[in-house]
């Protein structure tokens, strides 16, 4: 069984999280290491979990507690355990751990990897909200916004009535962004 261990930057697993962060996400999809350390240690809504299997580090997941949903910001496993059911187990555990629906961002299905990722989340009970315009604000000043979709697992949220509210919460709390009308330029 996978262990979800809450950690901060002073924990032994955090350097492993940072290394996987850097290899699993391009700069435009993550904060600088300094900013990530700051938010990890000082933002009360964010939880960082080291994923452990038989005492070995196998990945991490970061979650933000929203008003009536949990935003899964980053989720990565080490290459050696991909395709072995760990991702599905972690998502199931999160659904039990948190009493609210899970929300996450996915890339538009333009490339094969993005299509596979959307398929993975669909197989794990997520619904793609593709009728609402969503742009991820830049994590860093040198990066550009990214057109994405939101996906939701659980009941109680509806794309038509909840999308704008969730988007505003993400922009304000997670991205510290005040421009709610971002667009992506080709």
N, C-alpha and C positions, 0 to 999 in steps of 0.2 A: 504494500500500500504506500502511496506517495505521501510524504509529509509536507505540509505547507507551514514553514517556519517564518513567523514575522521577524523581520530584521531591520536594523538601522545601519548607518555607515560604519559604526564601530564593531559590528559583528564580523566574525571570521569569514563568513560567506560573502560579504559585500564586495571584496575585490573580484571574486568569481562572477558576481552579478555585473559589475562594471565591464569586465572583459567580454562577457557574452553580449551585453548591451551594444558594445562597440562593433562586434562582429555580426550581430543579427539585424541591426537597424542602421540605415544610412543617416548622416548628420541631420538631414531635413526632417527626420522622423523621431528625433530625440533632443533633449536638452544637452547643453554642454555638461561634462562630468561635474563641474563645480556647481552648476545650477541644479543638477539632479541630486547631488549630495545635500544641498540646502533644502530642497523640497522634501526629500526622504526623511530628514531629521526634524524638520520644523513645520510641516503642514499636517494638521491633525486629521484631515479627511483622507490622506494618502496612506495606504498600507503597502509595504513591499514584502513579498514572500519569497524566500529561497525554497526551491523545490528539491526535496531530498528523497532518494530511494536507497534504502539500506545504508543510510548514513553518507551516501555520496551525493554531491551536488549535481543535479540534472537540469536545472533551469531556474527561471524566476517569473513572477507575475506581479504587476503593480495594479492596485485597485483604488479607486476613489469612491468614497461613500457620498452619494448624492442624496437629495431629499427623499426620493422614492425609487431610486435605482442605484446600481453600482456600475461605475464606468471602469472597464478593463482597459487600461491605457497601454501597457506593454506586456507581452507574453512570449517567451522564447524558451526552447529546450536545447540542450547540447545535441549536436548531430548524431551522436551514438544512440540516442534513445528515440529519435523521431520515427514515427510510424509504428510505435509499439503500444499505443493506447494511453500513454501518459497524459497527453493533451486533453483527451476526453475525460479521463479520471479527474484531472485538475478542475475542469469546467463543472463537472458534476459536484465535486466537493465545494466549489464556490457557491453553487446554487443552494446547497444545504447550509453553508456557513452564513450567507447573507440572505435575509428574508425578502429581498427585492429583486426585480428583474435585472439581468446583466445587459449592459450596453457596451458596444465596442465599435471601432472604426475599421473599415477594410478598404483596400485599394479598388478602384474601378476594375471590372473584369476585362481588361484590355490585353493582358499577358497571361500565359499559362499558369504561372505561379499564383497570381491573384485569383484566377478562376479556381484553382485547387484549394486555396485558402478559404474562399467563400464556400466551396463545397464542404470542406471540413466543418466549418461553423454551422452550415445548414444541417449536416448529419448530426450535429450536437444540439439541435433544437433552436438555433437562431433563425430569425426571419430578417431578410434583407429589406431595408427601407430605401427603395430606389426611386421613389417618386418625389423625394424632398432634396432640394439643393443643399449640399453640405460641403463646406470647405474647411479643412484643418488649418487653423492659424499657424504661422511659422513659430517653431520652437526657439529659433535663434534669429537675430537681426539680419544675418547674412543669408538666410534661407527664404524661400518663397512659400506662399500658401499651396496646399495640395487638395485637389478635388477627390473626395472620398464618399463612401456610403456609410451609414450607420446600420448595425445589425443588433437585434434585441432577442434575448432569450427570457422567457417567463411571461406571466400574465399581468395585466393592469396598465400596460402602456400601448398607445395607439399612435401610429404615424401621423394621422390627420390632426389629432388633438394635442399630442405631446411633443412633436418634433421641435418646434420653435423654442419651447421651454427648456428642453434638454440641451439644445444647441446653445442657448444663452447661458445656461449653467456651465457647460463645458468651456465656453469662451471665457467666461468670467473667472471661474475657480481654477481650472486646469491650465489654461493658456494665458491668463492675465491679459486678455485682449478686450478692447472696448469697441472695435469695429465689427458690428454684427452683420455687415453686408460685404464681406470679403468675396473676391472673385479670383479666378485663376486665369492668367493670360497665357495664350499659346506662345 
